């Protein structure tokens, strides 16, 4: 039904945006009203969209992965590659949960299926689907770096908008470039502040002291990873994603030798935790965006999102304790 369509759409959009909030807003503005029109409860429609939006920071490109790479020196291309399979795992898990709930409450799309309409729609959407293909394909094949693939994808999208879909006029270019520059400046400002904080923390030896405190509790890598997941989940509930990265990543990376874990896998674990935090009030940005679209209260949607949170925690544990899930694709990029 439309619940599965919503999550699949969020997965595709995640391959373009790199932002969970943008994912939830762009897809939700179309599909939440469509789900409500088809008989889905409004709070459930918002919960499905919020859950799907969280994938936006796991499937590459991903702004939090870029920030993690900057803070730790980890390869952004490898981080992007490592996020592909976990992102797909999470997407299909959410589809499973949404389908089971839809069957329980007999939700279903009322629009009749038309193969002819499907072919027409797919044919029209096919050129746009090339954008995430350029980003992921360019990185995985080694043709582009992460930065170069993003630049090529922007040019490709601009040409599509002007000459294929004819939605972008010459007069629209300046506002588009201006908005893009503002968005880029925001990200660069965040990275600049992160570097200052990291420098101060390193000078004061704060990460090592905090890591040492945790290591006094246990030196078991499994227990340490569970403890780190718990800290990140709690932080994601109360602290915005970027702030969580800046505050916690230096401390966590100081424990890498004791964890016996690759920095790339650690990056995916950190980002997955913070993605789950985007579904939990009071700082759950995906939850807030979806509620603003559906018109439901935060409490009502929070209750409907609980089954999705449960499967996300299961996925997190799989990602944490089964390294090949992340490292196989990263290894292909590393050569």
Buried (B, 14 or more C-beta within 10 A) or exposed (E): BBBBBBBBBBBBBBBBBBBBBBBBBBBBEEBBBBBBEBBBBBBBBBBBBBBBBBBBBBBBBBBBBBBBBBBBEBBBBBBBBBBBBBBBBBBBBBBEBBBEBBEEEEBBBEEEEEEEEEEEEEEEEEBBEBBBEBBBEBBBEEEBBBEEBBEBBBEBBBEBBBEEEEEBEEEEEEEEEEEEEEEEEEBEEBBEEBEEBBEEBEEEEBBBEBBEEBBEEEEEEEEBBBBBBEBBBBBBBEBBBBBBBBBBBBBBBBBBEBBEBBBBBBBBBBBBBBBBBBBBBEBBBBBBBBBBBBEBEBEBBBEBBEBBBEBBBEBBEBBBEEBEBBBEBBBEBEE
